[in-house]
Amino acid sequence: MRNSIIISVTIILLHFSASAQLDYLYNDSIPHSALLLSHYVQYPSVTGNERDAGLFLASIAMQKGLYVTLLTNHADSFNFVASLYPLELKKPNIILLNHIDVVPANNCDEFTYQPFSGTIADGQIWGRGAIDNKGMAVMQLLGMERFVELAKHNDLPFNVTLLSVSGEETGGYTGAKIVSERFIELLNPFVLYGEGGTGIPGLLKNDPERKVFTISTTFKRRLFLKLTLNMNTTGHGSVPPRSYATLEMISTINRLNDRKSKIEFSKTTRLMFYELGRLEGGLRGLGLRNPRLFRPVINKSIRKDEMIHSLFVNTVSVTGINTPHGNVNQIPQSISVILDCRLLPDVQTDDFIADLLKILRNDDLEVKIIHEDIHAAPTELGEYYTKMERALDKVYPNCGVVPVLMPASNDNNYFRAVGVPSYGILPVLMQMEHILSIHNIDERIPIHALEEGVEVYYELLKEFFEPYYSN
């Protein structure tokens, strides 16, 4: 408790104007959520520089009556929690996870508004992080805020904690990894809701107007490989040998083009198809619910869409080619290639590398693992999935909800790996132009979507606390 008090005082000293901040975050014509997000976006928290943005959000959370504790307090590793009850009470905890860091904003002259301006215009909040992931933090915080008084006057059985972390965009090493390894007992979580799926417009062919949301329950694992080839040959570019390192590596890597990945249906993807088929109905729905029966047709359809295809296969992308520095007329004696591989949940690293080497057919390659994600079992659906499903239906009546495997990984997996059921969703419905703006120019979120997201988190927490309202 003593450390929490000291840290809270530190926040007050560093943000002595926090009460004034709250004053100017209210405006009769603009929702509080939009003003708060606008100011949060104005902190350019590119990975490695999260502290100022984190202190801003922590100070706002404290002013709203939440118990704030800094887990790590460094410029490049700032991680904090804001809870309904002090963590020292050890109440079972509902974790609402978000990340403070954002990707860099290059080519600023191409943005309609400067990427860290937080401009509010055309019914939207513009700027880097508006969707990924500061918008979700605002939704979570304001959804929690409504339970502060309830918690103050009642001894509720659960705690709720906003967990804001650093470094998600570069692997979570300065954020979620540290928290999951060092602070999991302090947090005492029994469920976690983080980023992952979202609302997808026009997903159902037979009912394109029906709103459908995806909730991720697992991810593909990252495996980054370095392939190196050394060949001692003549060195002058004017007299090239029959084979040399760069030419041999090009031939080797080109064999990836001939690779036809086997489509695999995991438990998660089968569930995804079944739920999507149930929502779709008709003959198309029948086919989706029975992928094995209609496998030739479904496989053909899967291969047509790169995004869908990536959910069913192990993928390999060449992301770097390097040779030693030399003059343009020097033939390099070595070359290395970086591969970004994404593995399906059930695939073992050694098996994947063995299969990859069979495709590349070059016994002289040296293979080094640069990084691989930890194995984490998929989260089962269960009651906590159902609570989010019901919360979505309260805000978006008659919507559909589908469990999915995500092709990219995020911080949720660190918590899955230590046994915490973890669900990924940004609970709003946006148009594709907004979804495509993530990590892109003109990232922005509609104000109505932000407000609806607040309501979803409020309804989600009501699912946990409603039985105790009358006590």
FENTA-V308292 format. One line per field, one symbol per residue. psi: psi as a letter, one per 40 degrees, with the letter a starting at -180 (. if undefined). A space follows every 10 residues. Layout:
psi = ???
This chain:
psi = dddddddddd ddddfefddd dddeehhdeh iddddddddd dehgfihefe dddddddddd dddeeihhhh digideghhi ihidihdeef ihhhhhhiid iiiigifdee idihdfdfhh iffihiihed dgeddddddd dddddeeddd ddeigieiih hhhhiiedef eedecddddd ddeddddfie ihhaibaahh ifdhdegeeh hhihhheiii ihhhihhhhh hhaieheegh idiidddddd ddddeddehh ihhhhidddd dddddddddd iaddddddeg dddfdddddd ddedhdddde eeihihhhei hhiihiideh hieiiihhhh hhiidehidd dddddddddd fheehhhhhd iiiihhiihi cadddddddd dddddghfii hhiihhdiia dddddddeeh hhhhhhfihi iddddeehei ifhihidddd dddddddddd ddddedeede .
